[in-house]
Amino acid sequence: MENIKKIFTLKRIIFIIIFILVVIFACQNMSSVSVSFIFFSIKLPILGLILSMYIIGAITGWAVKRNDVKKMINSVQDETKKDIRQLQKQIRK
């Protein structure tokens, strides 16, 4: 039972639900659209556009993980506490 709890975390369940909804939405939108970016234009099905944007968003989210942000915040907090201690020592002198 513990192994199942480790596999099916809340984060993974939410990911699976969102992924299924995105795939359903994408499959219901099969018409083609023209997408322009800087110097080129390409015509592709909305399905491809939706899935590619979803993948780009997932890669971006992975690149800027929450843990990285937490580490950065903790580092800044540690530096601030250190600075406060140094200032308190200077005041006491």
KAFENLIN-V53132 format. One record per residue. N is the residue number from 1. SS is DSSP state (helix for helix, strand for strand, loop for the rest). PHI is phi in radians with two decimals (none if undefined). Layout:
# KAFENLIN-V53132
N/SS/PHI  N/SS/PHI
This chain:
# KAFENLIN-V53132
1/loop/none  2/helix/-1.11  3/helix/-1.11  4/helix/-1.15  5/helix/-1.13  6/helix/-1.22  7/helix/-1.33  8/loop/-1.70  9/loop/-1.37  10/helix/-1.03  11/helix/-1.08  12/helix/-1.22  13/helix/-1.12  14/helix/-1.09  15/helix/-1.03  16/helix/-1.09  17/helix/-1.09  18/helix/-1.11  19/helix/-1.07  20/helix/-1.09  21/helix/-1.11  22/helix/-1.13  23/helix/-1.12  24/helix/-1.08  25/helix/-1.05  26/helix/-1.12  27/helix/-1.20  28/loop/-1.47  29/loop/-2.14  30/loop/-1.74  31/loop/-1.18  32/strand/-1.60  33/strand/-2.33  34/strand/-1.75  35/strand/-1.99  36/strand/-1.94  37/strand/-2.53  38/loop/0.86  39/loop/-1.84  40/strand/-2.35  41/strand/-2.35  42/strand/-2.40  43/strand/-1.84  44/strand/-2.58  45/strand/-1.15  46/helix/-1.01  47/helix/-0.94  48/helix/-1.12  49/helix/-1.14  50/helix/-1.10  51/helix/-1.16  52/helix/-1.18  53/helix/-1.16  54/helix/-1.11  55/helix/-1.15  56/helix/-1.07  57/helix/-1.12  58/helix/-1.13  59/helix/-1.13  60/helix/-1.10  61/helix/-1.09  62/helix/-1.17  63/helix/-1.19  64/loop/-1.94  65/loop/-1.15  66/helix/-1.08  67/helix/-1.09  68/helix/-1.10  69/helix/-1.15  70/helix/-1.08  71/helix/-1.06  72/helix/-1.11  73/helix/-1.12  74/helix/-1.08  75/helix/-1.09  76/helix/-1.12  77/helix/-1.10  78/helix/-1.08  79/helix/-1.10  80/helix/-1.13  81/helix/-1.08  82/helix/-1.09  83/helix/-1.09  84/helix/-1.11  85/helix/-1.05  86/helix/-1.11  87/helix/-1.13  88/helix/-1.12  89/helix/-1.11  90/helix/-1.15  91/helix/-1.18  92/helix/-1.19  93/loop/-1.26
